């Protein structure tokens, strides 16, 4: 499942990587993104009131689409924002999957404490004043220009997403709203509650980007200490979008993915 502002078509290469490994792949556009239902009349605004909506949509997608087409066993795979509701769902005790691989999951934002505090206060204050549906101004959109972007060091893959957005402008979103920031902060806070992972049943691999400027990778190491079911692998030299990075970085991701997923799939099939 994709991150904020992304849509299905960006992941065609990733889906081919999965198919080459013998997987069938099912994915969706999060509500309010891609060609899914928009939450506001202005399509370009990225808005959600509660990440619980994402969790319920994911559960329904799996029940109504995935399980009716594919027999399993199932592996959950997410990127960035998609990792927050997915990890919440797993922490709730969902045992649909044999394992999950979360790429640069959004469990905390930024390394700089002042930035994290600023985002929190901004979201809380604006929503209290009735501005939840207003877009936050001057949020830099790194997918539009390669130079200076903090997403990927691969020019060709960066350009591909630019071209996809130009070809399907109705699938793109831009600035998040203050309500989105508030909802995201609440979801991340939830993941840091005491004993939050006590009910978790599914093994989770978190793949972190060493040079992530958007998500706080060090938080993944804290999460690893919260449950014996959570493992962390850090990809050296990677920017935030590991799966859109240069081949030598992507190869490290898939090596970690294979090492984690294959024995668990084999064990699940042996039990079947």
ROTORPA-780634 format. One record per atom (N, C-alpha, C): residue number from 1; residue in three letters; x, y, z. Coordinates in pm, whole numbers. Atoms other than C-alpha are relative to their C-alpha. Layout:
% residues N
- NUM;ALA;X;Y;Z
...
//
This chain:
% residues 272
- 1;UNK;83;-118;0
- 1;UNK;0;0;0
- 1;UNK;88;125;0
- 2;UNK;-86;-115;29
- 2;UNK;136;337;-109
- 2;UNK;4;101;113
- 3;UNK;-14;-109;-94
- 3;UNK;240;647;79
- 3;UNK;-88;119;-36
- 4;UNK;79;-119;26
- 4;UNK;89;993;92
- 4;UNK;31;57;-139
- 5;UNK;-5;-66;132
- 5;UNK;21;1155;-248
- 5;UNK;34;-95;-115
- 6;UNK;-32;96;106
- 6;UNK;102;835;-440
- 6;UNK;-128;-68;-52
- 7;UNK;112;78;52
- 7;UNK;-122;620;-657
- 7;UNK;52;-129;-63
- 8;UNK;-33;137;38
- 8;UNK;-130;264;-786
- 8;UNK;105;-7;-111
- 9;UNK;-85;13;119
- 9;UNK;42;325;-1120
- 9;UNK;148;23;28
- 10;UNK;-141;-22;-35
- 10;UNK;362;441;-950
- 10;UNK;71;-130;34
- 11;UNK;-57;124;-51
- 11;UNK;413;85;-827
- 11;UNK;-4;-115;-100
- 12;UNK;2;107;98
- 12;UNK;390;-108;-1153
- 12;UNK;131;-79;0
- 13;UNK;-129;69;-3
- 13;UNK;764;-187;-1137
- 13;UNK;10;-90;122
- 14;UNK;-4;80;-123
- 14;UNK;731;-308;-778
- 14;UNK;-89;-123;-14
- 15;UNK;90;114;22
- 15;UNK;436;-527;-876
- 15;UNK;66;-104;-90
- 16;UNK;-73;94;85
- 16;UNK;648;-681;-1151
- 16;UNK;109;-72;78
- 17;UNK;-99;65;-87
- 17;UNK;921;-748;-895
- 17;UNK;-65;-110;83
- 18;UNK;72;100;-79
- 18;UNK;665;-932;-683
- 18;UNK;-45;-117;-87
- 19;UNK;44;106;91
- 19;UNK;526;-1126;-978
- 19;UNK;117;-90;-40
- 20;UNK;-118;79;34
- 20;UNK;879;-1235;-1068
- 20;UNK;37;-96;112
- 21;UNK;-24;87;-116
- 21;UNK;895;-1387;-719
- 21;UNK;-114;-100;20
- 22;UNK;110;95;-8
- 22;UNK;577;-1583;-781
- 22;UNK;-123;49;74
- 23;UNK;115;-55;-71
- 23;UNK;337;-1351;-599
- 23;UNK;-108;46;-96
- 24;UNK;107;-80;56
- 24;UNK;-1;-1231;-708
- 24;UNK;-6;127;84
- 25;UNK;-2;-127;-72
- 25;UNK;-35;-864;-613
- 25;UNK;-134;69;-9
- 26;UNK;122;-78;-5
- 26;UNK;-336;-664;-505
- 26;UNK;30;129;74
- 27;UNK;-24;-128;-65
- 27;UNK;-324;-294;-421
- 27;UNK;-118;91;-25
- 28;UNK;110;-95;14
- 28;UNK;-555;3;-389
- 28;UNK;53;141;20
- 29;UNK;-27;-140;-34
- 29;UNK;-554;381;-380
- 29;UNK;-68;29;132
- 30;UNK;60;-42;-127
- 30;UNK;-606;506;-27
- 30;UNK;-113;98;-26
- 31;UNK;109;-97;12
- 31;UNK;-928;699;21
- 31;UNK;57;141;2
- 32;UNK;-50;-137;10
- 32;UNK;-863;1058;-84
- 32;UNK;123;14;-87
- 33;UNK;-118;-4;85
- 33;UNK;-574;965;-315
- 33;UNK;-27;-74;-131
- 34;UNK;14;68;129
- 34;UNK;-527;846;-672
- 34;UNK;-136;25;-61
- 35;UNK;133;-12;59
- 35;UNK;-860;776;-839
- 35;UNK;-109;-46;96
- 36;UNK;100;37;-99
- 36;UNK;-1036;687;-515
- 36;UNK;-88;120;32
- 37;UNK;89;-107;-43
- 37;UNK;-1314;890;-358
- 37;UNK;78;109;72
- 38;UNK;-64;-113;-67
- 38;UNK;-1200;1236;-256
- 38;UNK;-82;43;122
- 39;UNK;65;-42;-124
- 39;UNK;-1278;1372;90
- 39;UNK;-48;144;-6
- 40;UNK;35;-142;12
- 40;UNK;-1307;1736;-23
- 40;UNK;-31;33;-145
- 41;UNK;30;-39;138
- 41;UNK;-1445;1915;-332
- 41;UNK;124;34;-83
- 42;UNK;-124;-31;71
- 42;UNK;-1095;2036;-423
- 42;UNK;86;-125;-1
- 43;UNK;-65;131;10
- 43;UNK;-929;1717;-551
- 43;UNK;146;2;42
- 44;UNK;-144;-5;-24
- 44;UNK;-573;1838;-500
- 44;UNK;36;-1;148
- 45;UNK;-29;-1;-143
- 45;UNK;-606;1861;-122
- 45;UNK;11;-143;53
- 46;UNK;-15;130;-65
- 46;UNK;-475;1562;73
- 46;UNK;-60;5;139
- 47;UNK;73;-16;-126
- 47;UNK;-725;1520;355
- 47;UNK;-51;-134;52
- 48;UNK;65;111;-69
- 48;UNK;-838;1261;607
- 48;UNK;-29;50;142
- 49;UNK;35;-46;-135
- 49;UNK;-1010;1312;942
- 49;UNK;53;-94;107
- 50;UNK;-37;101;-99
- 50;UNK;-897;989;1108
- 50;UNK;63;-117;-75
- 51;UNK;-64;112;66
- 51;UNK;-651;716;1010
- 51;UNK;-77;-131;22
- 52;UNK;87;115;-14
- 52;UNK;-912;472;1137
- 52;UNK;-75;-30;-128
- 53;UNK;64;20;131
- 53;UNK;-1076;525;797
- 53;UNK;90;-84;-89
- 54;UNK;-94;80;79
- 54;UNK;-762;389;630
- 54;UNK;0;-145;46
- 55;UNK;-3;137;-52
- 55;UNK;-760;85;859
- 55;UNK;-125;-77;-43
- 56;UNK;123;69;38
- 56;UNK;-1123;2;791
- 56;UNK;-6;-25;-150
- 57;UNK;-4;20;145
- 57;UNK;-1074;51;417
- 57;UNK;93;-115;-37
- 58;UNK;-95;107;28
- 58;UNK;-773;-180;419
- 58;UNK;-61;-136;35
- 59;UNK;64;127;-39
- 59;UNK;-962;-451;607
- 59;UNK;-108;-39;-102
- 60;UNK;108;30;96
- 60;UNK;-1257;-422;368
- 60;UNK;58;-41;-135
- 61;UNK;-64;35;126
- 61;UNK;-1028;-431;64
- 61;UNK;49;-145;3
- 62;UNK;-50;138;-13
- 62;UNK;-867;-752;190
- 62;UNK;-116;-99;0
- 63;UNK;114;93;-10
- 63;UNK;-1202;-913;275
- 63;UNK;-78;-10;-131
- 64;UNK;88;-3;116
- 64;UNK;-1392;-807;-38
- 64;UNK;70;-20;-134
- 65;UNK;-74;11;127
- 65;UNK;-1119;-811;-302
- 65;UNK;105;-111;7
- 66;UNK;-114;91;-4
- 66;UNK;-807;-1000;-195
- 66;UNK;-43;-144;28
- 67;UNK;36;137;-39
- 67;UNK;-961;-1302;-22
- 67;UNK;-92;-68;-101
- 68;UNK;91;58;98
- 68;UNK;-1219;-1350;-296
- 68;UNK;69;-35;-132
- 69;UNK;-74;27;123
- 69;UNK;-951;-1366;-565
- 69;UNK;123;-88;21
- 70;UNK;-125;71;-27
- 70;UNK;-645;-1517;-398
- 70;UNK;-15;-83;127
- 71;UNK;21;93;-111
- 71;UNK;-623;-1812;-162
- 71;UNK;98;17;115
- 72;UNK;-98;-15;-106
- 72;UNK;-320;-1704;40
- 72;UNK;106;-110;-5
- 73;UNK;-17;-94;-111
- 73;UNK;-100;-1716;237
- 73;UNK;29;143;-49
- 74;UNK;-8;-141;36
- 74;UNK;-87;-1336;242
- 74;UNK;117;69;69
- 75;UNK;-107;-85;-53
- 75;UNK;200;-1091;289
- 75;UNK;-45;145;-18
- 76;UNK;36;-142;6
- 76;UNK;130;-725;370
- 76;UNK;125;81;-28
- 77;UNK;-115;-82;38
- 77;UNK;359;-468;209
- 77;UNK;-46;144;-14
- 78;UNK;40;-140;3
- 78;UNK;342;-91;258
- 78;UNK;120;91;-19
- 79;UNK;-104;-102;5
- 79;UNK;537;229;206
- 79;UNK;-47;123;77
- 80;UNK;16;-130;-63
- 80;UNK;563;541;424
- 80;UNK;-132;14;74
- 81;UNK;127;-21;-69
- 81;UNK;217;669;524
- 81;UNK;-80;-127;15
- 82;UNK;75;124;-7
- 82;UNK;67;331;443
- 82;UNK;42;-90;115
- 83;UNK;-48;82;-111
- 83;UNK;278;180;719
- 83;UNK;-64;32;132
- 84;UNK;59;-38;-129
- 84;UNK;105;373;997
- 84;UNK;-132;-74;26
- 85;UNK;123;76;-26
- 85;UNK;-250;233;961
- 85;UNK;22;-151;-4
- 86;UNK;-28;143;7
- 86;UNK;-108;-107;866
- 86;UNK;57;-50;133
- 87;UNK;-61;43;-127
- 87;UNK;105;-125;1182
- 87;UNK;-101;11;114
- 88;UNK;107;-8;-100
- 88;UNK;-189;-6;1393
- 88;UNK;-89;-123;-8
- 89;UNK;87;115;21
- 89;UNK;-402;-282;1243
- 89;UNK;65;-127;52
- 90;UNK;-70;117;-49
- 90;UNK;-138;-544;1316
- 90;UNK;12;2;152
- 91;UNK;-9;-13;-145
- 91;UNK;-95;-411;1668
- 91;UNK;-134;-31;67
- 92;UNK;133;35;-52
- 92;UNK;-470;-458;1715
- 92;UNK;-21;-151;9
- 93;UNK;10;145;-5
- 93;UNK;-411;-830;1662
- 93;UNK;-45;-65;-128
- 94;UNK;39;58;129
- 94;UNK;-505;-877;1295
- 94;UNK;102;-107;-40
- 95;UNK;-90;110;35
- 95;UNK;-363;-1215;1190
- 95;UNK;-27;-55;-140
- 96;UNK;29;40;139
- 96;UNK;-463;-1222;822
- 96;UNK;125;-43;-74
- 97;UNK;-123;14;78
- 97;UNK;-101;-1223;709
- 97;UNK;101;-91;69
- 98;UNK;-108;78;-60
- 98;UNK;193;-1457;757
- 98;UNK;114;90;45
- 99;UNK;-99;-99;-40
- 99;UNK;418;-1151;777
- 99;UNK;-29;130;-72
- 100;UNK;17;-131;61
- 100;UNK;443;-784;684
- 100;UNK;137;63;-20
- 101;UNK;-124;-74;28
- 101;UNK;719;-575;525
- 101;UNK;-39;146;-21
- 102;UNK;37;-141;3
- 102;UNK;691;-202;590
- 102;UNK;121;82;-42
- 103;UNK;-109;-80;57
- 103;UNK;911;24;378
- 103;UNK;-9;143;53
- 104;UNK;-5;-136;-54
- 104;UNK;1009;347;558
- 104;UNK;-133;43;60
- 105;UNK;133;-32;-53
- 105;UNK;685;343;762
- 105;UNK;-2;131;78
- 106;UNK;16;-130;-65
- 106;UNK;558;677;888
- 106;UNK;-45;-22;145
- 107;UNK;30;17;-142
- 107;UNK;579;611;1262
- 107;UNK;38;123;81
- 108;UNK;-36;-129;-58
- 108;UNK;740;946;1345
- 108;UNK;59;84;-113
- 109;UNK;-49;-89;104
- 109;UNK;826;1249;1134
- 109;UNK;129;70;44
- 110;UNK;-118;-86;-16
- 110;UNK;1165;1417;1102
- 110;UNK;90;-40;117
- 111;UNK;-96;20;-108
- 111;UNK;1479;1380;1310
- 111;UNK;2;121;95
- 112;UNK;-13;-122;-78
- 112;UNK;1467;1742;1428
- 112;UNK;-119;17;94
- 113;UNK;110;-13;-96
- 113;UNK;1262;1781;1749
- 113;UNK;-88;123;-25
- 114;UNK;79;-122;21
- 114;UNK;1156;2137;1661
- 114;UNK;-98;-16;-116
- 115;UNK;91;25;111
- 115;UNK;1004;2016;1334
- 115;UNK;-117;-87;44
- 116;UNK;108;87;-50
- 116;UNK;809;1740;1507
- 116;UNK;-98;79;87
- 117;UNK;85;-81;-86
- 117;UNK;680;1983;1767
- 117;UNK;-80;100;-81
- 118;UNK;69;-98;84
- 118;UNK;593;2241;1502
- 118;UNK;-117;-62;-73
- 119;UNK;108;69;70
- 119;UNK;387;1992;1303
- 119;UNK;-115;-32;94
- 120;UNK;103;34;-98
- 120;UNK;203;1878;1614
- 120;UNK;-83;123;38
- 121;UNK;70;-120;-42
- 121;UNK;118;2230;1729
- 121;UNK;-82;60;-113
- 122;UNK;69;-54;117
- 122;UNK;21;2338;1378
- 122;UNK;-132;-74;-22
- 123;UNK;120;79;23
- 123;UNK;-226;2054;1335
- 123;UNK;-104;21;108
- 124;UNK;94;-16;-111
- 124;UNK;-380;2092;1680
- 124;UNK;-64;138;-1
- 125;UNK;53;-136;-5
- 125;UNK;-417;2470;1666
- 125;UNK;-95;27;-115
- 126;UNK;83;-28;118
- 126;UNK;-555;2486;1313
- 126;UNK;-134;-71;6
- 127;UNK;126;73;-5
- 127;UNK;-816;2217;1367
- 127;UNK;-91;57;109
- 128;UNK;82;-62;-105
- 128;UNK;-933;2383;1691
- 128;UNK;-68;127;-50
- 129;UNK;58;-123;56
- 129;UNK;-994;2701;1491
- 129;UNK;-83;-26;-125
- 130;UNK;88;33;110
- 130;UNK;-1199;2515;1231
- 130;UNK;66;0;-137
- 131;UNK;-73;-6;126
- 131;UNK;-928;2504;965
- 131;UNK;43;-138;-50
- 132;UNK;-43;135;32
- 132;UNK;-904;2125;933
- 132;UNK;3;-27;-150
- 133;UNK;9;28;144
- 133;UNK;-1000;2130;563
- 133;UNK;86;93;-85
- 134;UNK;-86;-91;74
- 134;UNK;-755;2403;467
- 134;UNK;135;-66;-27
- 135;UNK;-131;55;34
- 135;UNK;-437;2302;286
- 135;UNK;111;81;67
- 136;UNK;-115;-67;-61
- 136;UNK;-109;2381;459
- 136;UNK;82;65;-112
- 137;UNK;-72;-67;109
- 137;UNK;68;2641;243
- 137;UNK;149;-30;3
- 138;UNK;-146;6;15
- 138;UNK;423;2614;114
- 138;UNK;62;-133;41
- 139;UNK;-57;133;-20
- 139;UNK;466;2239;163
- 139;UNK;68;-40;-131
- 140;UNK;-74;29;122
- 140;UNK;736;2145;-87
- 140;UNK;-39;-135;-56
- 141;UNK;35;124;68
- 141;UNK;634;1882;-341
- 141;UNK;125;-51;-73
- 142;UNK;-130;47;53
- 142;UNK;955;1687;-407
- 142;UNK;-14;-85;-126
- 143;UNK;16;83;120
- 143;UNK;805;1476;-685
- 143;UNK;4;82;-128
- 144;UNK;9;-84;120
- 144;UNK;800;1774;-923
- 144;UNK;135;34;-60
- 145;UNK;-134;-35;48
- 145;UNK;1172;1851;-949
- 145;UNK;101;-99;56
- 146;UNK;-99;97;-47
- 146;UNK;1459;1604;-931
- 146;UNK;106;66;87
- 147;UNK;-107;-66;-75
- 147;UNK;1723;1852;-815
- 147;UNK;-51;43;138
- 148;UNK;34;-38;-136
- 148;UNK;1710;1891;-439
- 148;UNK;-110;-83;63
- 149;UNK;106;82;-59
- 149;UNK;1445;1623;-386
- 149;UNK;59;-92;107
- 150;UNK;-46;87;-110
- 150;UNK;1466;1405;-73
- 150;UNK;-66;-137;-8
- 151;UNK;72;125;17
- 151;UNK;1275;1108;-215
- 151;UNK;87;-110;-59
- 152;UNK;-77;101;72
- 152;UNK;1511;929;-454
- 152;UNK;120;63;-69
- 153;UNK;-117;-45;75
- 153;UNK;1856;960;-609
- 153;UNK;0;-56;-141
- 154;UNK;10;57;133
- 154;UNK;1736;779;-922
- 154;UNK;-79;95;-91
- 155;UNK;63;-102;86
- 155;UNK;1662;1039;-1191
- 155;UNK;-109;-61;-88
- 156;UNK;96;60;93
- 156;UNK;1481;800;-1426
- 156;UNK;-131;-35;72
- 157;UNK;122;36;-73
- 157;UNK;1237;672;-1163
- 157;UNK;-74;125;49
- 158;UNK;62;-127;-38
- 158;UNK;1176;1025;-1037
- 158;UNK;-76;60;-119
- 159;UNK;64;-55;120
- 159;UNK;1098;1139;-1392
- 159;UNK;-124;-80;-37
- 160;UNK;115;85;32
- 160;UNK;863;844;-1441
- 160;UNK;-123;42;78
- 161;UNK;115;-43;-79
- 161;UNK;644;960;-1155
- 161;UNK;-48;139;-43
- 162;UNK;40;-129;56
- 162;UNK;649;1314;-1293
- 162;UNK;-91;-20;-121
- 163;UNK;77;25;122
- 163;UNK;523;1178;-1624
- 163;UNK;-135;-63;30
- 164;UNK;127;59;-40
- 164;UNK;254;970;-1455
- 164;UNK;-96;107;51
- 165;UNK;85;-107;-50
- 165;UNK;124;1278;-1275
- 165;UNK;-48;91;-112
- 166;UNK;41;-82;114
- 166;UNK;120;1474;-1601
- 166;UNK;-106;-72;-84
- 167;UNK;95;78;80
- 167;UNK;-65;1192;-1776
- 167;UNK;-134;-15;70
- 168;UNK;123;19;-77
- 168;UNK;-322;1157;-1496
- 168;UNK;-7;103;112
- 169;UNK;2;-103;-105
- 169;UNK;-348;1491;-1313
- 169;UNK;-114;-18;100
- 170;UNK;111;23;-92
- 170;UNK;-680;1384;-1162
- 170;UNK;32;-105;105
- 171;UNK;-42;99;-101
- 171;UNK;-491;1111;-969
- 171;UNK;95;60;103
- 172;UNK;-101;-61;-86
- 172;UNK;-244;1352;-807
- 172;UNK;-64;84;110
- 173;UNK;36;-96;-104
- 173;UNK;-277;1537;-479
- 173;UNK;125;79;37
- 174;UNK;-112;-86;-38
- 174;UNK;-60;1815;-338
- 174;UNK;8;16;151
- 175;UNK;-22;-26;-141
- 175;UNK;-47;1977;5
- 175;UNK;-99;-76;88
- 176;UNK;93;57;-98
- 176;UNK;-191;1794;305
- 176;UNK;-77;112;69
- 177;UNK;75;-97;-79
- 177;UNK;-457;1969;508
- 177;UNK;45;-4;146
- 178;UNK;-29;0;-144
- 178;UNK;-427;2065;872
- 178;UNK;-66;-120;67
- 179;UNK;67;118;-54
- 179;UNK;-677;1788;942
- 179;UNK;79;-127;-24
- 180;UNK;-85;117;30
- 180;UNK;-451;1535;771
- 180;UNK;116;-7;100
- 181;UNK;-113;-5;-94
- 181;UNK;-158;1646;988
- 181;UNK;-44;-43;139
- 182;UNK;51;37;-132
- 182;UNK;-369;1614;1303
- 182;UNK;-28;-151;6
- 183;UNK;32;142;3
- 183;UNK;-493;1267;1202
- 183;UNK;128;-84;-2
- 184;UNK;-126;73;8
- 184;UNK;-140;1152;1114
- 184;UNK;72;1;134
- 185;UNK;-64;-12;-130
- 185;UNK;-3;1279;1445
- 185;UNK;-66;-92;102
- 186;UNK;73;89;-93
- 186;UNK;-274;1094;1637
- 186;UNK;33;-147;-26
- 187;UNK;-33;138;33
- 187;UNK;-197;772;1449
- 187;UNK;141;-36;46
- 188;UNK;-137;25;-43
- 188;UNK;176;802;1519
- 188;UNK;9;-6;153
- 189;UNK;4;4;-146
- 189;UNK;108;880;1884
- 189;UNK;-54;-134;49
- 190;UNK;61;128;-39
- 190;UNK;-109;569;1904
- 190;UNK;103;-112;-3
- 191;UNK;-101;105;11
- 191;UNK;185;354;1793
- 191;UNK;103;6;112
- 192;UNK;-97;-15;-108
- 192;UNK;386;483;2089
- 192;UNK;-63;-16;138
- 193;UNK;63;27;-128
- 193;UNK;134;397;2359
- 193;UNK;65;-121;68
- 194;UNK;-58;109;-76
- 194;UNK;258;168;2634
- 194;UNK;-72;-132;-31
- 195;UNK;53;135;27
- 195;UNK;211;-203;2552
- 195;UNK;-87;-6;-126
- 196;UNK;83;-4;121
- 196;UNK;64;-113;2212
- 196;UNK;11;-128;-81
- 197;UNK;-22;116;85
- 197;UNK;209;-426;2052
- 197;UNK;-21;-133;72
- 198;UNK;18;122;-79
- 198;UNK;106;-676;2319
- 198;UNK;-88;-102;-70
- 199;UNK;92;90;69
- 199;UNK;-164;-824;2095
- 199;UNK;49;-41;-140
- 200;UNK;-45;25;137
- 200;UNK;42;-838;1776
- 200;UNK;39;-147;-18
- 201;UNK;-24;141;28
- 201;UNK;64;-1183;1616
- 201;UNK;85;-23;-125
- 202;UNK;-63;14;131
- 202;UNK;227;-1119;1278
- 202;UNK;142;56;2
- 203;UNK;-136;-53;8
- 203;UNK;606;-1086;1226
- 203;UNK;9;117;-99
- 204;UNK;-11;-123;80
- 204;UNK;699;-743;1087
- 204;UNK;146;32;-26
- 205;UNK;-132;-52;37
- 205;UNK;1008;-633;898
- 205;UNK;-17;146;-38
- 206;UNK;-5;-141;36
- 206;UNK;1067;-258;892
- 206;UNK;130;25;-75
- 207;UNK;-117;-34;80
- 207;UNK;1302;-149;614
- 207;UNK;15;151;2
- 208;UNK;-23;-143;-19
- 208;UNK;1445;193;699
- 208;UNK;101;52;-102
- 209;UNK;-95;-68;89
- 209;UNK;1624;442;476
- 209;UNK;100;77;85
- 210;UNK;-102;-64;-83
- 210;UNK;1954;559;623
- 210;UNK;-7;152;-7
- 211;UNK;-2;-145;20
- 211;UNK;1920;911;476
- 211;UNK;-141;56;-17
- 212;UNK;139;-44;7
- 212;UNK;1547;960;529
- 212;UNK;-14;136;66
- 213;UNK;20;-135;-54
- 213;UNK;1463;1330;575
- 213;UNK;-146;26;36
- 214;UNK;142;-19;-25
- 214;UNK;1086;1281;606
- 214;UNK;-48;-82;120
- 215;UNK;37;89;-109
- 215;UNK;1040;984;839
- 215;UNK;121;-19;92
- 216;UNK;-109;16;-98
- 216;UNK;1245;945;1158
- 216;UNK;39;-147;11
- 217;UNK;-41;141;4
- 217;UNK;1430;619;1094
- 217;UNK;40;-53;136
- 218;UNK;-41;46;-134
- 218;UNK;1565;607;1449
- 218;UNK;-120;-47;82
- 219;UNK;119;46;-70
- 219;UNK;1208;562;1566
- 219;UNK;-27;-147;-28
- 220;UNK;19;142;33
- 220;UNK;1202;226;1387
- 220;UNK;81;-88;95
- 221;UNK;-82;77;-94
- 221;UNK;1482;108;1615
- 221;UNK;-66;-5;137
- 222;UNK;75;1;-126
- 222;UNK;1272;209;1916
- 222;UNK;-114;-101;-8
- 223;UNK;111;94;17
- 223;UNK;977;12;1777
- 223;UNK;49;-145;6
- 224;UNK;-55;136;-2
- 224;UNK;1200;-293;1733
- 224;UNK;12;-53;143
- 225;UNK;-15;40;-140
- 225;UNK;1251;-296;2109
- 225;UNK;-134;-25;69
- 226;UNK;132;13;-63
- 226;UNK;876;-296;2174
- 226;UNK;-64;-136;-21
- 227;UNK;58;132;26
- 227;UNK;806;-642;2032
- 227;UNK;103;-92;-61
- 228;UNK;-91;97;63
- 228;UNK;1004;-956;1951
- 228;UNK;-41;-34;-143
- 229;UNK;48;27;136
- 229;UNK;797;-975;1632
- 229;UNK;44;105;-101
- 230;UNK;-43;-108;89
- 230;UNK;947;-654;1490
- 230;UNK;150;-6;-22
- 231;UNK;-141;-7;38
- 231;UNK;1278;-655;1304
- 231;UNK;22;124;-87
- 232;UNK;-34;-118;80
- 232;UNK;1454;-359;1142
- 232;UNK;125;-26;-81
- 233;UNK;-117;-1;88
- 233;UNK;1691;-349;846
- 233;UNK;14;141;-55
- 234;UNK;-25;-135;51
- 234;UNK;1848;-16;750
- 234;UNK;80;-9;-130
- 235;UNK;-66;2;130
- 235;UNK;1943;38;386
- 235;UNK;95;118;-10
- 236;UNK;-102;-103;6
- 236;UNK;2268;229;361
- 236;UNK;-16;87;-126
- 237;UNK;2;-94;112
- 237;UNK;2260;540;143
- 237;UNK;-137;29;-58
- 238;UNK;133;-15;59
- 238;UNK;1886;520;76
- 238;UNK;-68;129;46
- 239;UNK;92;-107;-34
- 239;UNK;1656;820;63
- 239;UNK;-137;-63;30
- 240;UNK;128;46;-53
- 240;UNK;1292;795;171
- 240;UNK;-68;-107;-85
- 241;UNK;71;93;87
- 241;UNK;1150;614;-132
- 241;UNK;93;-112;-46
- 242;UNK;-96;107;25
- 242;UNK;1362;301;-114
- 242;UNK;-33;-77;-128
- 243;UNK;42;78;116
- 243;UNK;1161;119;-382
- 243;UNK;6;78;-130
- 244;UNK;-18;-84;120
- 244;UNK;1210;411;-623
- 244;UNK;144;46;-12
- 245;UNK;-141;-39;-1
- 245;UNK;1583;433;-558
- 245;UNK;78;-70;-112
- 246;UNK;-89;63;97
- 246;UNK;1882;325;-769
- 246;UNK;-2;-151;19
- 247;UNK;7;146;-3
- 247;UNK;1909;-45;-852
- 247;UNK;79;-60;115
- 248;UNK;-83;59;-106
- 248;UNK;2189;-110;-603
- 248;UNK;-66;16;137
- 249;UNK;72;-18;-126
- 249;UNK;1969;27;-323
- 249;UNK;-125;-87;2
- 250;UNK;119;86;9
- 250;UNK;1653;-149;-440
- 250;UNK;38;-147;22
- 251;UNK;-44;139;-16
- 251;UNK;1850;-474;-455
- 251;UNK;17;-36;147
- 252;UNK;-14;26;-143
- 252;UNK;1928;-440;-84
- 252;UNK;-137;-19;65
- 253;UNK;136;18;-52
- 253;UNK;1557;-399;-11
- 253;UNK;-50;-140;-31
- 254;UNK;56;130;38
- 254;UNK;1463;-711;-207
- 254;UNK;76;-116;64
- 255;UNK;-76;104;-71
- 255;UNK;1743;-911;-46
- 255;UNK;-56;-17;142
- 256;UNK;57;6;-134
- 256;UNK;1604;-822;298
- 256;UNK;-142;-57;-4
- 257;UNK;136;50;17
- 257;UNK;1249;-890;178
- 257;UNK;0;-152;-15
- 258;UNK;-4;144;26
- 258;UNK;1336;-1236;46
- 258;UNK;42;-78;123
- 259;UNK;-51;71;-117
- 259;UNK;1531;-1335;356
- 259;UNK;-104;-7;111
- 260;UNK;102;-4;-104
- 260;UNK;1241;-1237;580
- 260;UNK;-125;-77;-40
- 261;UNK;130;53;42
- 261;UNK;942;-1351;375
- 261;UNK;5;-149;-36
- 262;UNK;-1;136;55
- 262;UNK;1050;-1678;212
- 262;UNK;-12;-109;107
- 263;UNK;17;107;-100
- 263;UNK;1096;-1890;529
- 263;UNK;-136;2;67
- 264;UNK;132;-7;-60
- 264;UNK;767;-1767;669
- 264;UNK;-108;-51;-94
- 265;UNK;92;58;97
- 265;UNK;582;-1848;351
- 265;UNK;14;-151;-5
- 266;UNK;-23;145;3
- 266;UNK;742;-2191;344
- 266;UNK;-62;-68;121
- 267;UNK;57;58;-122
- 267;UNK;637;-2256;703
- 267;UNK;-153;-1;-8
- 268;UNK;145;-7;11
- 268;UNK;281;-2143;630
- 268;UNK;-52;-105;-97
- 269;UNK;43;100;98
- 269;UNK;255;-2369;327
- 269;UNK;16;-141;56
- 270;UNK;-20;134;-60
- 270;UNK;393;-2664;524
- 270;UNK;-112;-32;99
- 271;UNK;108;21;-95
- 271;UNK;118;-2614;782
- 271;UNK;-135;-21;-67
- 272;UNK;130;3;71
- 272;UNK;-156;-2591;520
- 272;UNK;-41;-145;-34
//
